[in-house]
Amino acid sequence: MKTDVGEPLDQGHQVGITNAQENNSDLEIASKSKEMNLAYKSGDYEKAAELAVSITAISKDELRDVFVNRGVKIIHLDHEAFGIYKGRFEPTYDLLVDGNTADILSAAREFGAKHAQQAILVARILKEGDHGEGARLGATITLGKVINSHEAVAISEEVLNSGFSGATFSPKRQGTIIIYNSQDLGMTNEEFKVAYKVLLEKFAVDYPDSQLEVGSFMLSLGKP
């Protein structure tokens, strides 16, 4: 789920949404999703990654239209991203938008419902002076290089071992990894801070240029 070389993270809303389900209403996506899942389970990560990109390429224009039709501005959209959640491979979008949060959630729900998505996430960074109950921490780790599918799988194992359920990868953004302290993690802010610091230390050896950004976000979670 979640969020652009060239676009600062303090603009707009990051949207976490995928569309790769074997019960997808789009038969081509459903077929490719099944093939992708089989490839991932068999350890053919390159094939799984190629299929993931081909899946999101099919519907990226539809995704753009759904948001634009609701008056939401697209700041950045890259379909070559993916997530790994509890051992499950998920094609996703690197999506940054600007607009009313309610409109953004409505657009995400519309797209998610059509593509059998189980949940959606919208994150808006809290700027200085903003206040909001339920604000959550979010960590963005930039590894400093484009990562391939094999590296992402290895990294996801480190993510899980550090206490996180999974992460969103944006390979073209210099290996950006995005993790939010959403309610389903069951972590306090202090536990979240300890976990991402441990994760960063693990990356420091193989990725000496890695950097960390942490901010407070208003997370809106929902079902399509």
C-alpha positions as protocol buffer text, in pm:
chain_id: "A"
residue {
  index: 1
  type: MET
  ca { x: 0 y: 0 z: 0 }
}
residue {
  index: 2
  type: LYS
  ca { x: 184 y: 279 z: 49 }
}
residue {
  index: 3
  type: THR
  ca { x: 361 y: 614 z: -182 }
}
residue {
  index: 4
  type: ASP
  ca { x: 836 y: 955 z: -598 }
}
residue {
  index: 5
  type: VAL
  ca { x: 1163 y: 1070 z: -699 }
}
residue {
  index: 6
  type: GLY
  ca { x: 1117 y: 1437 z: -778 }
}
residue {
  index: 7
  type: GLU
  ca { x: 814 y: 1481 z: -552 }
}
residue {
  index: 8
  type: PRO
  ca { x: 858 y: 1569 z: -184 }
}
residue {
  index: 9
  type: LEU
  ca { x: 685 y: 1344 z: 68 }
}
residue {
  index: 10
  type: ASP
  ca { x: 523 y: 1639 z: 246 }
}
residue {
  index: 11
  type: GLN
  ca { x: 286 y: 1705 z: -42 }
}
residue {
  index: 12
  type: GLY
  ca { x: -54 y: 1547 z: -92 }
}
residue {
  index: 13
  type: HIS
  ca { x: -171 y: 1204 z: 16 }
}
residue {
  index: 14
  type: GLN
  ca { x: 1 y: 871 z: -31 }
}
residue {
  index: 15
  type: VAL
  ca { x: -245 y: 605 z: -145 }
}
residue {
  index: 16
  type: GLY
  ca { x: -190 y: 235 z: -90 }
}
residue {
  index: 17
  type: ILE
  ca { x: -395 y: 23 z: -327 }
}
residue {
  index: 18
  type: THR
  ca { x: -342 y: -294 z: -530 }
}
residue {
  index: 19
  type: ASN
  ca { x: -551 y: -480 z: -786 }
}
residue {
  index: 20
  type: ALA
  ca { x: -397 y: -825 z: -820 }
}
residue {
  index: 21
  type: GLN
  ca { x: -651 y: -1079 z: -699 }
}
residue {
  index: 22
  type: GLU
  ca { x: -725 y: -1417 z: -850 }
}
residue {
  index: 23
  type: ASN
  ca { x: -1096 y: -1335 z: -821 }
}
residue {
  index: 24
  type: ASN
  ca { x: -1052 y: -1001 z: -1001 }
}
residue {
  index: 25
  type: SER
  ca { x: -1343 y: -908 z: -1229 }
}
residue {
  index: 26
  type: ASP
  ca { x: -1089 y: -841 z: -1506 }
}
residue {
  index: 27
  type: LEU
  ca { x: -1022 y: -1191 z: -1640 }
}
residue {
  index: 28
  type: GLU
  ca { x: -679 y: -1100 z: -1776 }
}
residue {
  index: 29
  type: ILE
  ca { x: -569 y: -965 z: -1438 }
}
residue {
  index: 30
  type: ALA
  ca { x: -718 y: -1268 z: -1262 }
}
residue {
  index: 31
  type: SER
  ca { x: -523 y: -1504 z: -1488 }
}
residue {
  index: 32
  type: LYS
  ca { x: -198 y: -1312 z: -1449 }
}
residue {
  index: 33
  type: SER
  ca { x: -250 y: -1295 z: -1071 }
}
residue {
  index: 34
  type: LYS
  ca { x: -277 y: -1672 z: -1048 }
}
residue {
  index: 35
  type: GLU
  ca { x: 35 y: -1713 z: -1261 }
}
residue {
  index: 36
  type: MET
  ca { x: 221 y: -1454 z: -1051 }
}
residue {
  index: 37
  type: ASN
  ca { x: 129 y: -1624 z: -722 }
}
residue {
  index: 38
  type: LEU
  ca { x: 246 y: -1960 z: -851 }
}
residue {
  index: 39
  type: ALA
  ca { x: 577 y: -1806 z: -968 }
}
residue {
  index: 40
  type: TYR
  ca { x: 632 y: -1642 z: -630 }
}
residue {
  index: 41
  type: LYS
  ca { x: 558 y: -1961 z: -437 }
}
residue {
  index: 42
  type: SER
  ca { x: 799 y: -2156 z: -659 }
}
residue {
  index: 43
  type: GLY
  ca { x: 1078 y: -1902 z: -594 }
}
residue {
  index: 44
  type: ASP
  ca { x: 1079 y: -1756 z: -946 }
}
residue {
  index: 45
  type: TYR
  ca { x: 1084 y: -1399 z: -816 }
}
residue {
  index: 46
  type: GLU
  ca { x: 1189 y: -1238 z: -1143 }
}
residue {
  index: 47
  type: LYS
  ca { x: 890 y: -1384 z: -1323 }
}
residue {
  index: 48
  type: ALA
  ca { x: 661 y: -1286 z: -1037 }
}
residue {
  index: 49
  type: ALA
  ca { x: 791 y: -927 z: -1051 }
}
residue {
  index: 50
  type: GLU
  ca { x: 749 y: -910 z: -1430 }
}
residue {
  index: 51
  type: LEU
  ca { x: 391 y: -1031 z: -1402 }
}
residue {
  index: 52
  type: ALA
  ca { x: 322 y: -782 z: -1121 }
}
residue {
  index: 53
  type: VAL
  ca { x: 432 y: -492 z: -1339 }
}
residue {
  index: 54
  type: SER
  ca { x: 228 y: -621 z: -1632 }
}
residue {
  index: 55
  type: ILE
  ca { x: -80 y: -642 z: -1407 }
}
residue {
  index: 56
  type: THR
  ca { x: -63 y: -283 z: -1286 }
}
residue {
  index: 57
  type: ALA
  ca { x: 16 y: -164 z: -1640 }
}
residue {
  index: 58
  type: ILE
  ca { x: -323 y: -296 z: -1751 }
}
residue {
  index: 59
  type: SER
  ca { x: -520 y: -79 z: -1510 }
}
residue {
  index: 60
  type: LYS
  ca { x: -301 y: 225 z: -1443 }
}
residue {
  index: 61
  type: ASP
  ca { x: -502 y: 445 z: -1685 }
}
residue {
  index: 62
  type: GLU
  ca { x: -827 y: 328 z: -1527 }
}
residue {
  index: 63
  type: LEU
  ca { x: -685 y: 412 z: -1184 }
}
residue {
  index: 64
  type: ARG
  ca { x: -589 y: 760 z: -1300 }
}
residue {
  index: 65
  type: ASP
  ca { x: -936 y: 820 z: -1450 }
}
residue {
  index: 66
  type: VAL
  ca { x: -1117 y: 712 z: -1132 }
}
residue {
  index: 67
  type: PHE
  ca { x: -928 y: 968 z: -924 }
}
residue {
  index: 68
  type: VAL
  ca { x: -940 y: 1248 z: -1181 }
}
residue {
  index: 69
  type: ASN
  ca { x: -1316 y: 1201 z: -1232 }
}
residue {
  index: 70
  type: ARG
  ca { x: -1362 y: 1272 z: -861 }
}
residue {
  index: 71
  type: GLY
  ca { x: -1165 y: 1595 z: -883 }
}
residue {
  index: 72
  type: VAL
  ca { x: -845 y: 1453 z: -733 }
}
residue {
  index: 73
  type: LYS
  ca { x: -514 y: 1576 z: -873 }
}
residue {
  index: 74
  type: ILE
  ca { x: -254 y: 1313 z: -961 }
}
residue {
  index: 75
  type: ILE
  ca { x: 89 y: 1436 z: -848 }
}
residue {
  index: 76
  type: HIS
  ca { x: 278 y: 1113 z: -915 }
}
residue {
  index: 77
  type: LEU
  ca { x: 175 y: 773 z: -1050 }
}
residue {
  index: 78
  type: ASP
  ca { x: 412 y: 486 z: -1115 }
}
residue {
  index: 79
  type: HIS
  ca { x: 276 y: 136 z: -1166 }
}
residue {
  index: 80
  type: GLU
  ca { x: 614 y: -37 z: -1123 }
}
residue {
  index: 81
  type: ALA
  ca { x: 587 y: -91 z: -749 }
}
residue {
  index: 82
  type: PHE
  ca { x: 487 y: -380 z: -526 }
}
residue {
  index: 83
  type: GLY
  ca { x: 432 y: -487 z: -170 }
}
residue {
  index: 84
  type: ILE
  ca { x: 510 y: -796 z: 31 }
}
residue {
  index: 85
  type: TYR
  ca { x: 271 y: -864 z: 317 }
}
residue {
  index: 86
  type: LYS
  ca { x: 300 y: -1171 z: 541 }
}
residue {
  index: 87
  type: GLY
  ca { x: 471 y: -1365 z: 266 }
}
residue {
  index: 88
  type: ARG
  ca { x: 223 y: -1258 z: -2 }
}
residue {
  index: 89
  type: PHE
  ca { x: 340 y: -1071 z: -313 }
}
residue {
  index: 90
  type: GLU
  ca { x: 119 y: -777 z: -415 }
}
residue {
  index: 91
  type: PRO
  ca { x: 148 y: -556 z: -722 }
}
residue {
  index: 92
  type: THR
  ca { x: 71 y: -198 z: -629 }
}
residue {
  index: 93
  type: TYR
  ca { x: 109 y: 163 z: -738 }
}
residue {
  index: 94
  type: ASP
  ca { x: 340 y: 439 z: -624 }
}
residue {
  index: 95
  type: LEU
  ca { x: 60 y: 694 z: -601 }
}
residue {
  index: 96
  type: LEU
  ca { x: 67 y: 1049 z: -465 }
}
residue {
  index: 97
  type: VAL
  ca { x: -244 y: 1263 z: -501 }
}
residue {
  index: 98
  type: ASP
  ca { x: -383 y: 1596 z: -384 }
}
residue {
  index: 99
  type: GLY
  ca { x: -742 y: 1666 z: -296 }
}
residue {
  index: 100
  type: ASN
  ca { x: -1013 y: 1628 z: -36 }
}
residue {
  index: 101
  type: THR
  ca { x: -950 y: 1321 z: 179 }
}
residue {
  index: 102
  type: ALA
  ca { x: -1311 y: 1206 z: 145 }
}
residue {
  index: 103
  type: ASP
  ca { x: -1289 y: 1224 z: -236 }
}
residue {
  index: 104
  type: ILE
  ca { x: -959 y: 1037 z: -233 }
}
residue {
  index: 105
  type: LEU
  ca { x: -1105 y: 761 z: -14 }
}
residue {
  index: 106
  type: SER
  ca { x: -1410 y: 739 z: -237 }
}
residue {
  index: 107
  type: ALA
  ca { x: -1193 y: 701 z: -547 }
}
residue {
  index: 108
  type: ALA
  ca { x: -976 y: 438 z: -378 }
}
residue {
  index: 109
  type: ARG
  ca { x: -1285 y: 248 z: -266 }
}
residue {
  index: 110
  type: GLU
  ca { x: -1435 y: 259 z: -615 }
}
residue {
  index: 111
  type: PHE
  ca { x: -1121 y: 120 z: -775 }
}
residue {
  index: 112
  type: GLY
  ca { x: -1064 y: -129 z: -494 }
}
residue {
  index: 113
  type: ALA
  ca { x: -1419 y: -265 z: -508 }
}
residue {
  index: 114
  type: LYS
  ca { x: -1393 y: -332 z: -882 }
}
residue {
  index: 115
  type: HIS
  ca { x: -1062 y: -514 z: -839 }
}
residue {
  index: 116
  type: ALA
  ca { x: -1151 y: -728 z: -535 }
}
residue {
  index: 117
  type: GLN
  ca { x: -919 y: -541 z: -304 }
}
residue {
  index: 118
  type: GLN
  ca { x: -960 y: -621 z: 65 }
}
residue {
  index: 119
  type: ALA
  ca { x: -843 y: -289 z: 211 }
}
residue {
  index: 120
  type: ILE
  ca { x: -720 y: 56 z: 115 }
}
residue {
  index: 121
  type: LEU
  ca { x: -494 y: 304 z: 291 }
}
residue {
  index: 122
  type: VAL
  ca { x: -460 y: 680 z: 251 }
}
residue {
  index: 123
  type: ALA
  ca { x: -186 y: 864 z: 440 }
}
residue {
  index: 124
  type: ARG
  ca { x: -156 y: 1242 z: 481 }
}
residue {
  index: 125
  type: ILE
  ca { x: 152 y: 1380 z: 652 }
}
residue {
  index: 126
  type: LEU
  ca { x: 86 y: 1606 z: 946 }
}
residue {
  index: 127
  type: LYS
  ca { x: 261 y: 1937 z: 897 }
}
residue {
  index: 128
  type: GLU
  ca { x: 385 y: 2157 z: 1180 }
}
residue {
  index: 129
  type: GLY
  ca { x: 89 y: 2298 z: 1367 }
}
residue {
  index: 130
  type: ASP
  ca { x: -152 y: 2027 z: 1248 }
}
residue {
  index: 131
  type: HIS
  ca { x: -331 y: 1824 z: 1510 }
}
residue {
  index: 132
  type: GLY
  ca { x: -526 y: 1506 z: 1478 }
}
residue {
  index: 133
  type: GLU
  ca { x: -633 y: 1225 z: 1703 }
}
residue {
  index: 134
  type: GLY
  ca { x: -510 y: 890 z: 1592 }
}
residue {
  index: 135
  type: ALA
  ca { x: -201 y: 1023 z: 1413 }
}
residue {
  index: 136
  type: ARG
  ca { x: 43 y: 743 z: 1332 }
}
residue {
  index: 137
  type: LEU
  ca { x: 414 y: 731 z: 1262 }
}
residue {
  index: 138
  type: GLY
  ca { x: 542 y: 645 z: 917 }
}
residue {
  index: 139
  type: ALA
  ca { x: 896 y: 554 z: 813 }
}
residue {
  index: 140
  type: THR
  ca { x: 1046 y: 592 z: 467 }
}
residue {
  index: 141
  type: ILE
  ca { x: 1377 y: 416 z: 410 }
}
residue {
  index: 142
  type: THR
  ca { x: 1568 y: 496 z: 91 }
}
residue {
  index: 143
  type: LEU
  ca { x: 1837 y: 241 z: 13 }
}
residue {
  index: 144
  type: GLY
  ca { x: 2012 y: 461 z: -245 }
}
residue {
  index: 145
  type: LYS
  ca { x: 1990 y: 220 z: -539 }
}
residue {
  index: 146
  type: VAL
  ca { x: 1731 y: 55 z: -759 }
}
residue {
  index: 147
  type: ILE
  ca { x: 1650 y: -285 z: -607 }
}
residue {
  index: 148
  type: ASN
  ca { x: 1556 y: -600 z: -798 }
}
residue {
  index: 149
  type: SER
  ca { x: 1293 y: -857 z: -703 }
}
residue {
  index: 150
  type: HIS
  ca { x: 1539 y: -1094 z: -531 }
}
residue {
  index: 151
  type: GLU
  ca { x: 1670 y: -812 z: -312 }
}
residue {
  index: 152
  type: ALA
  ca { x: 1314 y: -708 z: -227 }
}
residue {
  index: 153
  type: VAL
  ca { x: 1226 y: -1058 z: -110 }
}
residue {
  index: 154
  type: ALA
  ca { x: 1538 y: -1072 z: 109 }
}
residue {
  index: 155
  type: ILE
  ca { x: 1459 y: -726 z: 245 }
}
residue {
  index: 156
  type: SER
  ca { x: 1101 y: -829 z: 321 }
}
residue {
  index: 157
  type: GLU
  ca { x: 1234 y: -1109 z: 540 }
}
residue {
  index: 158
  type: GLU
  ca { x: 1433 y: -852 z: 738 }
}
residue {
  index: 159
  type: VAL
  ca { x: 1119 y: -638 z: 761 }
}
residue {
  index: 160
  type: LEU
  ca { x: 923 y: -930 z: 906 }
}
residue {
  index: 161
  type: ASN
  ca { x: 1204 y: -1021 z: 1147 }
}
residue {
  index: 162
  type: SER
  ca { x: 1203 y: -662 z: 1273 }
}
residue {
  index: 163
  type: GLY
  ca { x: 839 y: -689 z: 1377 }
}
residue {
  index: 164
  type: PHE
  ca { x: 662 y: -544 z: 1074 }
}
residue {
  index: 165
  type: SER
  ca { x: 399 y: -735 z: 876 }
}
residue {
  index: 166
  type: GLY
  ca { x: 532 y: -612 z: 543 }
}
residue {
  index: 167
  type: ALA
  ca { x: 628 y: -310 z: 338 }
}
residue {
  index: 168
  type: THR
  ca { x: 571 y: -130 z: 11 }
}
residue {
  index: 169
  type: PHE
  ca { x: 861 y: -107 z: -234 }
}
residue {
  index: 170
  type: SER
  ca { x: 915 y: 160 z: -498 }
}
residue {
  index: 171
  type: PRO
  ca { x: 1224 y: 29 z: -680 }
}
residue {
  index: 172
  type: LYS
  ca { x: 1252 y: 324 z: -920 }
}
residue {
  index: 173
  type: ARG
  ca { x: 1265 y: 568 z: -628 }
}
residue {
  index: 174
  type: GLN
  ca { x: 1614 y: 455 z: -535 }
}
residue {
  index: 175
  type: GLY
  ca { x: 1483 y: 154 z: -349 }
}
residue {
  index: 176
  type: THR
  ca { x: 1229 y: 333 z: -133 }
}
residue {
  index: 177
  type: ILE
  ca { x: 1058 y: 125 z: 137 }
}
residue {
  index: 178
  type: ILE
  ca { x: 752 y: 265 z: 311 }
}
residue {
  index: 179
  type: ILE
  ca { x: 614 y: 138 z: 641 }
}
residue {
  index: 180
  type: TYR
  ca { x: 329 y: 290 z: 842 }
}
residue {
  index: 181
  type: ASN
  ca { x: 250 y: 214 z: 1205 }
}
residue {
  index: 182
  type: SER
  ca { x: -107 y: 119 z: 1120 }
}
residue {
  index: 183
  type: GLN
  ca { x: -336 y: -18 z: 1391 }
}
residue {
  index: 184
  type: ASP
  ca { x: -308 y: -375 z: 1270 }
}
residue {
  index: 185
  type: LEU
  ca { x: 62 y: -377 z: 1363 }
}
residue {
  index: 186
  type: GLY
  ca { x: -26 y: -352 z: 1731 }
}
residue {
  index: 187
  type: MET
  ca { x: 286 y: -142 z: 1803 }
}
residue {
  index: 188
  type: THR
  ca { x: 327 y: 160 z: 2024 }
}
residue {
  index: 189
  type: ASN
  ca { x: 517 y: 454 z: 1874 }
}
residue {
  index: 190
  type: GLU
  ca { x: 820 y: 366 z: 2087 }
}
residue {
  index: 191
  type: GLU
  ca { x: 815 y: 5 z: 1968 }
}
residue {
  index: 192
  type: PHE
  ca { x: 782 y: 127 z: 1610 }
}
residue {
  index: 193
  type: LYS
  ca { x: 1084 y: 356 z: 1653 }
}
residue {
  index: 194
  type: VAL
  ca { x: 1297 y: 75 z: 1794 }
}
residue {
  index: 195
  type: ALA
  ca { x: 1192 y: -159 z: 1512 }
}
residue {
  index: 196
  type: TYR
  ca { x: 1274 y: 75 z: 1224 }
}
residue {
  index: 197
  type: LYS
  ca { x: 1608 y: 171 z: 1380 }
}
residue {
  index: 198
  type: VAL
  ca { x: 1699 y: -198 z: 1400 }
}
residue {
  index: 199
  type: LEU
  ca { x: 1592 y: -238 z: 1039 }
}
residue {
  index: 200
  type: LEU
  ca { x: 1804 y: 55 z: 926 }
}
residue {
  index: 201
  type: GLU
  ca { x: 2109 y: -86 z: 1105 }
}
residue {
  index: 202
  type: LYS
  ca { x: 2063 y: -413 z: 917 }
}
residue {
  index: 203
  type: PHE
  ca { x: 2052 y: -229 z: 585 }
}
residue {
  index: 204
  type: ALA
  ca { x: 2356 y: -13 z: 660 }
}
residue {
  index: 205
  type: VAL
  ca { x: 2602 y: -291 z: 571 }
}
residue {
  index: 206
  type: ASP
  ca { x: 2468 y: -373 z: 224 }
}
residue {
  index: 207
  type: TYR
  ca { x: 2326 y: -26 z: 153 }
}
residue {
  index: 208
  type: PRO
  ca { x: 2568 y: 231 z: 300 }
}
residue {
  index: 209
  type: ASP
  ca { x: 2381 y: 518 z: 132 }
}
residue {
  index: 210
  type: SER
  ca { x: 2050 y: 429 z: 297 }
}
residue {
  index: 211
  type: GLN
  ca { x: 1859 y: 713 z: 460 }
}
residue {
  index: 212
  type: LEU
  ca { x: 1559 y: 735 z: 690 }
}
residue {
  index: 213
  type: GLU
  ca { x: 1272 y: 984 z: 706 }
}
residue {
  index: 214
  type: VAL
  ca { x: 1012 y: 964 z: 980 }
}
residue {
  index: 215
  type: GLY
  ca { x: 694 y: 1165 z: 1007 }
}
residue {
  index: 216
  type: SER
  ca { x: 350 y: 1170 z: 1164 }
}
residue {
  index: 217
  type: PHE
  ca { x: 62 y: 1078 z: 936 }
}
residue {
  index: 218
  type: MET
  ca { x: -312 y: 1071 z: 950 }
}
residue {
  index: 219
  type: LEU
  ca { x: -398 y: 724 z: 824 }
}
residue {
  index: 220
  type: SER
  ca { x: -737 y: 651 z: 677 }
}
residue {
  index: 221
  type: LEU
  ca { x: -803 y: 280 z: 648 }
}
residue {
  index: 222
  type: GLY
  ca { x: -1108 y: 131 z: 491 }
}
residue {
  index: 223
  type: LYS
  ca { x: -1266 y: -145 z: 292 }
}
residue {
  index: 224
  type: PRO
  ca { x: -1387 y: -96 z: -66 }
}
